[in-house]
Amino acid sequence: MTMENVHQHENGRRKPVRVYMDGCFDMMHFGHANALRQAKSLGDVLVVGICPDDEIRRNKGPPVMNNDERLAAVESVKWVDEIITNVPYDVTADFLKTLIEDHGVDFIVHGDDPCLGPDGRDVYAAVKEQKKFRTVKRTEGVSSTDILDRIMRCDGDLVTKPAKMMNGENGMNEMNGTNGTNGLKGSNGTNGTNGTNGTNGTNGTNGTTGAKKMNGTNGINGTNGMNHNSPFHRPSTFLPTTRRLLEFVGNSNVAKANGINGVVYVDGAFDMFHAGHIAALREAQRLGGFVLVGIHDDITVNSYKGGNFPIMNLHERVLSVLSSKYVNEVIIGAPLVISEDMIKTMNISMVVHGVHQDKRLKPVDPTEPDPYKVPKQLGIFQEIDSKSELSVHDIVRRITQKRDQYEKRNEKKVAQEQVYLQNKEYVEEL
């Protein structure tokens, strides 16, 4: 409990501290969730304001997710107590007065990165003038702008090309392929013609056949890339730590699996954790008192989805899922095929699978084993309908269809990000 929490009524009883944090929360990710977690630690009740679509368009550019999808994402976060919709992007003195008088807010919280309006003015200027502003540490290595860039820089690979992204010549299972043609570790790999640092590789001339065309002439950071000076094209600075994992687990997630109906197990990629995933997890929780989520590792996800999936890596996907109030525990790098031994070990009483699934870029191999064969034989398998058809492919499609608009949106953010990085100082995370 911090000193911020010690508010007293006149009669001496403690008054709950009400903290407000607002945002667009577009393509909700673990960075958003971590900001909300830190904000909640400053008080007792976290009130979250969500900007509507028109405010986002006017101030940042077109949102990817609509009002309902962004609301569902914020509602799912376990640190959120109350939500106010249709809030202004610019927290004016008048709106600050409304927050204080109508919602009992004690102070406003935002990350240590700048939040500027179209005119370049600080949107929290009025809050700071009245000494009602508090700062929390920004989560490095992820942002909505960064995720947009990950998708746009693939230049269609996500939705058109088969899975040849990981290692050997033939993709997933060719770990040290003969010539490293499309891979990372071929015999001509590290410094060879087509390997990681070769002519066409990661740092090569054309950046066309190497891993994700990262630094070649026509690649992401090359001559014809989007912007080789953009800080969003640098290697990810996200640092997964045990502390971060424990913060996201929290006390509520380590409760014993003693739900009325036992342990409900649901597995998948959970890439770009979205409203469709959340609806499925909510339904899983309704079926039992303890929801155990199995999250497949990156190689496994790519083996059945193909393309350049997953967009978010395993650590990122784990944190996003752990932030949900519908989840009790997570298996990190869960096996694709569910065995009887796993069912007994984890005390699983029901295995559920969503009706609505992301399409596969790779054709289904009829010789592959059914991952759910054992649960089906044991009579504990059940399909659930989340009532949502939203998928990661839908999100990708929305972005690629408005690519020019999102590139302009990212370009605006680049200048702000460069200033932030130049002036960046250490901020302790709460």
Secondary structure, 3 states (H helix, E strand, C coil): CCHHHCEECCCCCEECCEEEEEECCCCCCHHHHHHHHHHHHCCCEEEEEECCHHHHHHHCCCCCCCHHHHHHHHHHECCCCEEEECCCCCCCHHHHHHHHHHHCCCEEEEECCCCECCCCCECCHHHHHCCCEEEECCCCCCCHHHHHHHHHCCCCHHHHCCCCCCCECCECCCCCCCCCCCCCCCCCCCCCCCCCCCCCCCCCCCCCCCHHHCCCCCCCCCCCCCCCCCHHHCCCCCCCCHHHHHHHHHHHHCCCCCCCCCEEEEEECCCCCCHHHHHHHHHHHHHCCEEEEEECCHHHHHHHHCCCCCCCCHHHHHHHHHCECCCCEEEECCCCCCCHHHHHHCCEEEEEEECCCCCCCCCCCCCCCCCCHHHHHHCCEEEECCCCCCCHHHHHHHHHHCHHHHHHHHHHHHHHHHHHHHCCCCCCCC
